[in-house]
């Protein structure tokens, strides 16, 4: 059996840093979020209503362990939602609408004999108002994992592991959980790595077409263009230095946000890494109104007029809050250790 070891190492490194990771928290600190912000704890599945957010979730490191925290936009303070001295949160799946949040903890993660591995993955669900956290599933061990929303607004947990009987087989498991955290579907796909190669987890889905289908994005080499429905002309948005990572639209479709990423860049060996870019494009003005580059991953989400993104690595990381109408950063979350929106960005 011949496997491209260099390819696997690069892939593993990208997994550990990008949408999976190393870093977080438990119910002993879970109730520390009891304050005046709490609302009715009855959850309802209504993800269509959009309100201006007053708080959001992120990951923060404390005493060497990553935990889930919430940031209050008006008070400009952050509070623990879940933390445990023997657990480490490695991924947060969250969006600022009427949906619960999920996070995963891992006992261990790393690379062994040129293969990525994880041990003791646990999946937790946080209620809409951040007042309750429950464990809903666990996975003993495996190679790689990720979690994301699917087209039906359900959570998908995907992971791979070596087959227990035939060592050249890799099984890919997909589990689907509904709004209430109940397992509603699961399937297993088996790959023969001698014939099919090592299975890659599906990349993040990008919204190249706006929700109303009025606008679309096309990519040619390192250039990104905007096309308007019913118009044959296209507008150049930007030229990327790194690989495309994520495309998203503001709720009113007046802004387009694009991130790029290269976690294998040679600049990682320097004091000033250049690993990512974040472009904020105004469709009304037909121009870029914000460009952020340098270190970090630039994970982001939008809510109303706000664009929230993480930046930097390790103790130099922060979470920036950018106002799309004012074209400027209006606030930043800065902690003593590493912080991030999806995972802890570390080199």
N, C-alpha and C positions, 0 to 999 in steps of 0.2 A: 504493500500500500504506500503510495507516494502522495504526500500532501505538501503544498507550497507553504512552508513554515513562515516565510517572511510575510506572506499575505495574511496568515492567521494572526501573527503578532500585531500587525498594523490594525487588523479588524478588531482584535481584542482591546487594543489601546483605545480605539475610537469608541467602543462600547463602554469601557470603564469611565471615560471622560464625558461622552456625549449624552446619550439619552438613557443612561443607566449609570452606575457610578461607584464612589466610595464616600461614604459619610453617614444617622439621626434618632427616637423618643417614646414614653408609655403613659398609661393612664394615671400613674401616681402624680404626674405633673399635668395631666390632661385637664383636670378641673380648675387649673390656675387661670383659665380664661373666664371665670365667673365674674362678670362685672356688668355695668349698665348697658353694654352693647348687646347683651343676649336678648333674643326675641323668642317668640313662640317656637317650641322645639318640634312641633308637628310638621313633618316633611310632606310636601306635595310636589308631584312631578309636573312642573310647569316651567319648562326651559325657554319659553317664548317671550317671557316678560323681561325686559332689560331695564335696570335701574342703575343710577350712578352709584358706583361702589363707594363704601366708606372704609373698607378694610380689605386686605387680601392676604393670602397665605404665601409663605416662602420657607426655605430651609436655612437653618443657622446652626453653626457648630458651637458647642459649649462643653468644656471639659473633655475635648477629644471625641465627642459623640454628636452626630447630626440629629437635629430635631425639627419638628414642624412648628412654625411661629406664625402669628398674624400681625400685620402692621396696620395701625389705625391712622388713616390719612389726616384726620382733623387734629388729633392729639400729637401726631408725629412721634409715636412710641410703638415699640413692638412688645408682644407678650407671648409666652409659651402656650402652645396648644397641646403638644404631646412630646414627651422626652423620657428616655429611660437610660440609666447608666450602663446597662448591658445590651442595649440595642442600638443599631445604627441605621438611620433612614438613608436609603440609596436612590430613591426616586419619588417624586411628588407628581401626581396627575391631577391638575386643578385648572379650572377656568372660572372666571368671575360672573357666573350666571346662576340660575336656580338649580344647580346640580350639586350633588355631594362631591367631596374630594376624596382621593385615594392616595395612599403611599405604601411603599414597600420597604421593609427592613431586610438586612442580610447579615447572617452570622459571620461569613467571610466572603471575600471576592478577590480575584487576582488572576494570574497566569501560571499554569503548572504544565511543564513539558510542552511549552509553546501553544497550549490551548487555554482559552479563558475558562474560568470556573466560578460557580457560586455555591454557597452552602446555607441552608436554613433560611429560605426566603419566606417572609410573612407578608400577607396583604391586609391592610387596614382600610376602613372607611370612616371618613369624618362627616358628620351631619352638616346640613346646609348652613347652620348658624355657628358652626365650629364648637358646639357645646358637648358633643358626644363622639367618642372614638371607639370602634369595635374591630376586632380581628375577624376576618371573614374567610380566610383561606391560608394555606401554607404549602410550600414545596420543599422537599428535603434537600435536593442538590441538583445541579445541572451545569450547563456550559454557558448559555447566554439567556438574557431575558429582556423584555420590554413590556410596557403597558401603554394603552392609548384609548381614546374614544373612537368608536366605530360610527358608521353612517346612521345608525339607529340611536345614537346618544347613549349607548351602553359601553361599559368598560371591557376591553379585551386585554387579557394577560397572555403573553406568548413566551414560551421558553423552550429550550432544547436540552436534551440529555443523551448520553451514550446508551444504546440499547443494552439491556441486562443479559441478553443471550448471544447476540452477534455483535462483536465489538466494532465492526466496520459500519454498523448502522447507527444513524442518529435519528432520534424521534423528536418531532416538533409538536408541542402541545399548544392548543389554543383554547382558552376558557373565556366565556362571556358572562358578565354579571349585569343585572338590570339596575334600575334606579335605586332599588332598596338593598342592593348588595347581594341578591340571590343569584346563585349559579343557574343560568338558563340554557346554556349550550356548551358543549366541549367536543373537541375532535383531536385526532392524532394523525400526523403525516410522518412517514418513515422514508429516510433518504439513505441510499447506499453511497457513502462518501468515496468509495473506490470507483464508482461509475458516474455518480451525479455531482461529486464535489461536496464541499462543506456547505450546508444550508445557511443562507443569510437571512436574518430577520428583515421583514419588509421595511423599507425606509419610511420616514414620516411623509404622510400624504400632504401635498401642497395644493392650495386653492388657486390654480392658474386662471380660473374663470371666476369673476365676482359673483356674489350670491344672486344678483338680479340678471346676470349674464350680459350686462351692458358693456363690461370691460373684460379684456383677456390679456394674459401675459405670454409672450413667446421668448424663447431663449435660443440664441445663436452663438455657439462657442462661449465666450466670456461676456457677451453683451445681452442685456435684458431690454425688451421692447414692450410698450403698451399699445394695444389695439382696441379701438372703440367699435362696437357693433354698428353695422351700416356704413362704416367709413373704411375705405381701402388703405388709407395712410396709417403709418405707425410712428410712435414717438420713442426715441431712445431714452431709457430711464437711467441706466448706468452701465459701467463696465466693471466686472467683478475681478478681484484679485484672488479670491478663494472659491471653493466649490459652493454651489447653491445649497443652503441648508433649509430655509423656511420662507414661504410667501404667505402673507395674510392681508386681509382688507379691513379697514375700519368699518364700524357698524353702519355708517351712513355712506360708505363707498367713496368718500372724498379723499381718502388717503390709502396708499399702498405701502406695506412695510415688508422689507426683504432682508434676510440675514444670510451671510456666507460663513463658511467655517473650514479650517484646515488644521487639525490637531496633530499633524505630522510635519508642520512647517519647521524649517531649520531654525527659525528665530526663537523657538522654544528653549534653545540652549543659551539664549542671551538674557540680559536683564530687562529687555523691552520686547516681549513676544508680540508678533503680529499674526494672530491666529483667526481673527474674525472681523466682520464688517456688519453694520446695520444701516440700511438706507431707508429714509422716510421720504416718500414721494407724494406731492400734492397733485391730484388729478386736475383740480380747478386751475391751479397755477401752471400746470405742465412743467414742474421743476422739482428738484430735490430741495427739501427744506431742512433736512437733518442728515448728517453722515457721521457715524461713530465707528472707529476702527481701533485696532490695537489688540490687547490681551483679552482673554476670556472667551465665552461661548456665544453671548448675546441671545440667550433664550428670552422670549418676550410674549406678552399678550396685550390686547387692547380692551378698553372699557370706556365707552363714551368718548370724551375728548382726551383720554389718557392712554399713553403708551408706556408700559412698565417693562423694563428689561434689566437683566443682570450684566455685569461687566467686570473684567479682571479675574485674576486667579488668587486663590488662597486668602491670606490676610489683606491683600490689596483688592479683594472683590467687594462689590457694592451692588445695590439695586437702585436704578435710576427711574424717576417718574417724570415723564416728558409730556408736556401739554401740546397737543397737535394744533390747537388754534393759536397759541402764543408762540409756537416754534422754539420752545426752550425747555430745559430741565428745570422743574419747579421744586423738586425735593429728591433726596437720596436716602436710602437706608444703609447705614454704615455700622457694622458690628465689629466686635473685637477679633473674631476669627473669620472663617470663610462663610459666605452666604450665597444663595442662588435660588432660582425659581423652579428648576426641575431637579437638579442635583448640585452638590457642592463642587464648583469648578476648581480643580487642583491640578498641578503639574506633577 
